[in-house]
Amino acid sequence: MALDPETYTQLLETIERFVNETLRPREGEVAETDEIPDDLVQGMKDLGLFGLSIPEEYGGLGLNMAEEIGVAIALGHTSPAMRSTFGTNVGIGSQGLVMSGTDEQKAEWLPKIASGEIITSFALTEPDVGSDAGSVKTRAELDEAKGVYRLNGTKRYITNADKADLFTVMARTGGEGARGVTSFLVPRDLPGLSVAPHEKKMGQQGAHVCDVNFDDVEVPVANRLGEEGEGFKVAMRVLDRGRLHIAGVCVGAAERLIEEMVSYATERKQFGKPIAEFQLIQAMIADSKAECMAARALVEQTAKKRDAGENITLDCAAAKLTASEMVGRVADRAVQVHGGAGYIADYGIERFYRDVRLFRIYEGTSEIQRTIIARETIKAGG
Ligand code: COS
């Protein structure tokens, strides 16, 4: 469901103002403290950011994909950790429930997810299971007499786990392979669930990832998401959408970096004139601009296709691959245009350079995106 154009334009302008006036001035503080301050989280809640993609009947803004992409691009203009605060609620932490939840499950959880009252996480990756997501080892054994599944295993690199109240967990109920995997909604407070301290990362300070351990956690049968054996498909559908959202964030980050490059290049003088007048600098700006525009077009087109109900598995992989690789190149050029200043923390460019590196890895590496693109292309005959 789309918003009426005027309401959407107003929403987008309000979010852009929030990004420029409230979030951008606090980027250094967030990076230094490795936390998002409470007043910023409250500001995000007030704007409805936690519920962007949740249907209006459950208290969300109910944006369609094209609208959500507009917001993702706007949020890409600030540190990725800011978006991560509500990123799991909007994407991988809620969409399994939106797509495959029962009416009871939706009514119980979605309003609290949309308001930001609870934080959600998506628990797929494990110590021995990354790209080969169909081989998860975490087990869920049905105890029919008690009406519960008993979960045992460890999940790794789980975004927002230390703040999460609800996990979507992919666990094995059947035999080997993708068809033996089932999804569960697992509340944080169930006995036996523990979250390890967050990891030290290369970038995106303020966004945390942790191990999550399940030691005989009894999950009510009513918390199963979809049927037994459907969990992998739930995860893949959620990831298709998530990859497109991330591609939007990459486009926003590239736009921000191009703005920073231009601003520095027009102010910085060498050999008696602004470095923006040198063609070697212009080439870096031009390549960045053209590549960013191309990625934006692909991301926007893919969002429209999803809103039209088309299969977008290939398109999402192509958008994620294109946009995440593009922003990596743009960030590298941004450091280069800034010269020595690009390497100094105070300018914030080296921080973006580290932050955007993750986009080529999480929600499926560039290698996995290429694998999906090749498979789908070959399946379709070209
Ligand atoms: N949407 C819906 N269904 C999908 C799907 C999608 N995007 N992708 C696969 N499926 C279905 C397949 O159709 C197949 O169904 P059937 O059993 O009915 O035939 C089933 O899921 C298994 O698919 P497939 O055989 O393609 O699984 P693979 O084990 O070969 O894995 C990849 C496919 C590699 C694409 C998958 O494991 C993947 O995306 N890995 C990366 C995981 C990831 O992104 N991790 C990041 C961490 S989570 S933030």
Residues whose N, C-alpha, C, O or C-beta is under 5 A from the ligand:
A	BS01	COS	L124 T125 G130 S131 D132 A133 G134 A178 K233 M236 R237 D240 T313 Y362 E363 G364 I368
